[in-house]
Amino acid sequence: MALPQAQALQVDLKTRSLEMRVAQLEKALQSSDKSLVFQVGNSRIEITATGIKLKTSGTIELQTSGDFRVWAGANVQVSATGNVSQRASGTMLVAASSTLSLKGSTINEN
C-alpha cells in the first residue's frame, strides 16, 4: 500500500505531465476569429473561411486503404517544379468532355 505522501506525489507528477502536454498543444495550436492554425516546426495547417492551406518544407503523404477522390466545383490544378508521376496498377482513364491537350517537347506513346 502506497503512503499518502507517495500517492500525492504521483498525482502531482501526473498533473504536471498533463499541464506540459497542454502547454505544448497550446503552443502548436493558434486560433483567432479569422483562422485556426496548427503548426509543428516548419509544417503548418491553416483553416480559414476561404479555405485550407497546407505548408511544409517536408513531404505531404495521403494514405488510405479505400478509395481516394478529389472533387472540385471549379478548376483543379497540379503544378510541380520537378517531375509529376501518375501510376495505376489497373486501368487509368483520362477523359475530357471538351478538349484534351497533351503538350511536351517529346511525347512518348507505348
Helices and strands as residue ranges (DSSP letters): H 4-28, E 29-31, E 35-40, E 43-48, E 51-55
